[in-house]
Amino acid sequence: MANIQSIQPMQWLNRLWGLFAVVLLLGVAGVAHAGYAAIVIDPATGEVLSAVNADEQNYPASLTKMMTLYLTFQALQSGKLKVDQDLPVSSWAASREPTKLGLRAGQTISVNDCILGMVTKSANDAASVVAESLGGNEGHFAEMMTAQAALLGMTSTHFANANGLPDPNNVSTARDMVKLAMALYRDFPQYTHYFATKEFVFRGQLIRGHNNLMDRYPGMDGLKTGFTDASGFNLASTAVHDGRRLFAVVLGGRSASARDNLMARLLDDGFDNQPTPEELVARASMPSTTHRVLSALSPIETAEADETAPAHRRASRGCTPHRGRSCPRMAKTHHHPKSTTRLAHRHKSKKVVLASTSKDDGQ
């Protein structure tokens, strides 16, 4: 045993930090595993076509906004809100971390633009505007979100905010998120066209979306992306082939490209009525659970809660032109022919094979 007097102050500091980190890991592990997960469901039959870690709690990041949108659509349906209604922007909403629409305190923004901002740019300020308008403050709105989650059978979900910005108490599972995705399409079919929006014009500026897979996977017409350092790259998707609709969720992707490739494979396999091998899901995931748990605790985490990644991952986003075509200005679902990225219909191209490399295309 080392002589206590021989241990230098820096050694004591390192040992204390090590003990502190272990305590933090043990404490947070009970809140969220911060691992990878995937699920594919046929809503017509309720059959689970693939499921990997589907019931483990993870950080949903901006998939959280699907519940904010659910409550927004609920308010529109009941008449509590109107699509063209202007909502006030508070200093709290204006101060939300990027990404955002750049709203300023004292301004107003329409409900329609809030919805479009959340769907495309994953605007955190727009989510907070809606939260304050419906809940009085974002804390109360988060309680409303959690209560609605319980009503939808999302038994492992707790929401701490309206946008998915980092909070260890903002947790869910792949199974709960796919329940929410299906509920949006079941309960509000009149508003599901919003999820197919790839870009829109806001106050003279073209706002591009983050869901690049919609440009490359035929039949995909929604739903939502998400990213924080702790969560990894998340995606909830729905697609239709031959009149059959499937819903899928991926949590904890190591990059947007790996996540998108995995989602395409999951859907391809789902339409073929076969499960996706678990090792393919694992290969697309972030490598270090410990790093992600510590990221959730860090006060300097990358906190975009969407597709805006750290600098080494950044690149142009939005829709990807195909064969010289320009991107659409407004929401449309485009069924492209065989894609150069190999993310096409299973009968039109080979299935995606996930490479073992960690190369990232920046999306």
N, C-alpha and C positions, 0 to 999 in steps of 0.2 A: 504493500500500500504506500502510495506516495506521501512523503512528508509534507504536511499542510503548509509549512513555512517555505518549502521549495517551489510551490506553485506560483507562477507570476500572475500579476493582475490580469493580463490579456488572456491567459489560460482560464482563469476563473470566469471571465466574461464569456469566452467561447463555450465553456461548460454550462453556464447559466442559460445562454441562448439555446443550446442544444436541448436542455431540459424544457425550456419554455416552448420550443417548437413541437416537442413531443406532446406536451399537454394540449397545445392548440390543435394538433392533428387529431388527438383522441376526442377532443370536444367537438370539433367540426365534423368528424366522421359520422357522428350520429345525426347530423343535420342533413348532409348530402354527400353521397359517395363521389360525386364529381367524376364519374366514369363515362364509358361509352354505352350507348343503347340504341336499339332500332326496333321498329314494329311496322307491320303491314296488315291492314284489315280490309275485308270486303264488307262494306256497310249493308249490302242487301241481305247477306246471310249472317253477319256477325262473326264470320270465320276469321281467325287469326292465321294469316298465311306465313308470317315470319315473326319471330320474337326473340330478341337477345337482350338480356338485362332490362326487360320492359318495365319491371316494377321497382327498380332501384331509383332512389331520389337523385336528381341532378339539378343543375342550375339551368333554367329554361332560357335565360337571356331574353332577347326580344320576341321569342314565341309567347312571352307574357302578354304582348299586345293583342294576341288573339282574344284573350278574355276582355281586355279593354274594348276591343271592337265588338265582342258579343254584347256587352252592356250598352254600348253605343247603339247597336242595331235594335236592341230591346227597347231603348228609349225612343228611337225613331218609330218603331212599330206601335208603341203605346201613345205616341203624340207628345211625349215629354220634350223631345227635341224635334227640330225640323232640319232637313238637309241644308237649306239655305240660311239657317239661323247663324248669326254672328255671336261668337263666344269671346269673353274678355280674356286677355293674356295677363297673368299676374307676374310679379317679379320672380316668384318661385318657379313658375313654368318656364319663363325666359332664361332662368339660370341653369336649366338641366344640361347635362353633359352632351357633347356631340355623340351621334349625329343629330342634327336638328334642322328645322327650317329657318332658324335665325330670327325667331319671333322676339319682339321687344315688349317690355312691360308697358301697359297702357294701350296697346294695339288690340285689334279684334281679328278673329279668323273664323271662317265659316266651318260648320260641321263637316261639310263635304270635303273641304281642304284638309281638315284634321284627319279624316279617314284616309284620304289619298296619301297624305304625308306619312301616316303610320304604315300603310301597306307597302309603299315604294321605298322611301328613304329611311323608314323605321324611325321617324322623327320623335325624339324623346320629349321635346317641348310640346308638340301637338298632343301627345298622350296625356301629359300633365294638365293641359288646358281642358280636355274632356273630363279627366278625373275630378278636377276642382268644380267643374260645372255640374256634374252629376252627384258628386259626393260631398261637396262643400270644401273638402280638403283631400289631399291625396291619401293620407292615412286612412280616412274613413272609406274612401273609394276602394282601397286595397282590402278592407274588411268586406265590402260588398262583393268584390271579386272572389274572395275565398268562400263566402257564403254561396255564391252562384256555382262555384266549382263543386261544392258539396252536393248541391241539387242535381248536378250533372253526373254524379257518381265518381268525381275525381277525388278519391279518398286519400291520396298521398300528396296533395297539392296545397301549398300555402303561399299566398301572394303578399309581398311586402311593399310593392309599388306598382304603378300603372304601366311602366315602360320596360322593365327587365334590367335596369341598371343594377350593378353589383350590390347584393345584399344576401348574407348567408341564410336569411329567413325566406328568401324567394326561391322556392323549390317545387319541383314537380317530377313526373316520370314520363317515359315515352308513352306508356299506356294511357295516362291521363291526358297528355297532349293530343293524342290521336282521337280520344273521346271528344275533346273540345273542338278539334277540326271538323269532325263529323257533325257535331251539334250545330256549328255555324251554318253548314250547308243544309241541314235538316230543318232548322228552326227559322232561318232567314234566307230562303232561296231568292228573294227579291233583291238581296244585297250582295250576293256572292260574286257578282260581276266585278266588284271592287278588287277581289283578290287576283284577277287576271291583269290588273293594271301594271304596265311596265314602266311608264313614265307619264308625267303630266306637267302642265305649265302652271307655276305658282308665282303670281305677281311679276310676270314677264320672264321668269327664269325656268328653264327646262329642268325638272327634277327627275333624275333617273333612278330606277329601282335596283335592288341588289340580287333579285332572284334570277340569276342568269340561266339556270337550268330550264326555265320556261321557254327560252329561245331554242333549246337544243333537244328537248324531249317531247316528241309528238304527243298531243293530247293533254299535256299538263296545263292547267289553268289556275293554279294557286298552290300554296297559301302564303307562307311566311318564313323568313330567314332570321337567324340570330347569332350573335357572337359577343363573348367577353373572354378575357384571358382565362378565367376560371371555368367557364362552360365549354370552351372550344367552339367549333362551328356547328350550329344546329340548323335543322330544316324540317318544316312540316310541308308535305306536298299532297296534292290530289291530281289524278290523271284519269282520262277516259279512253279506253280502247274497245272498239266494236260494241259500243253502248254500255260497257261495264265500267263502273267507277271504283277506284281503290283509293285508300288514304294511307299515308305512311309518315313516320317521324324518324329522324336520325338525330341523336344527341352526341356531342363530344367528338366531332370530327377534327382531325389534326390540321386540316386546311379546307378552304371552300371547295377546291377541286376534288380532294379526296372524298369529302362529304357528298358532293354532287354526283360523282361517279358511283358511290355506294348507293345513293338514292335511286339512280337509274337502274342499277342491278337489282335492288330490292323490288322495284316496280316491275321490271322485266320478269323476274322470277315469280312475282305475285300473279301477273297475268298468265303465267304458265302453270299456276297452281302448285308451285313447289317452294320450299323454304330456301333462303339464302344461307350458305354455310357461315357459321359463327366466326370462323377464322378470317373471312373477308370483312366482316364488321369490325373485328379487332384490328385488322391491318389498317383500316381507315381512321382509327382513333388516335387521340393524343396519347403520347407515350408515358407521361408521368402523372399519376394521380396525386402524388405528393406536391408536385409543382402547382397543380391546379388548386388544391386546397389552400396552399399558402397564398396563391394569387387572390383567392376570394377574401383573404384576411388583409391583404396589402392595401394601405391607404393610397398607393400610387399606381393601382391597377389600370390597365387600359380599359376604359369604361364606356366604350361606344355602344355596347349592347346591340350591335348589328354587324354588318359585313365590313365595316371600316376597321381594318386590322392594323397592327403595329407597322411602322414605316417599312420594314423589310418585306412586308406582304402587300403593300399598297400598289395598286395599278388602276387603270381605267376600269370603271364599272358601268353597269347599265346593259342594254341589249346588245347582242353581238350580231352584226350584219352577216348574212349568209349569201354567198354567191353574188356579191355585188349589190344586194338589196339594202336599202336604208331601213332604220328602225322606225316603227310606228310612233306616232305622236301620242296616241291615246290607247286606252285599254282594249286589247284584242287578244284572242288566243290564236296563235299561228302554228299550224301543223306543217313544219318544215319537212322536206324530203330528207333522204339519208344525210346525216350530219357528218361533217368532217371530223368532229370530235368523237364519233362512234357512239353517241348517245341517241340512238334512234330506236324505232319500234323493233321489237324482237324479231319480226318477220322481214325487216328491211335491212338489218345489219347484224353483225355479231354482237353478242352481249359484251358489256364492259368487263374487262379483266383488270382488277385493281393491281397496279404495279407496287412493288415492295419499296420503291423509292419514296422519299418524303418531299419530292419536288412540288412546289406550290406555284400555281399560276397567278396568284395575287387576288383571286376573287373571294 
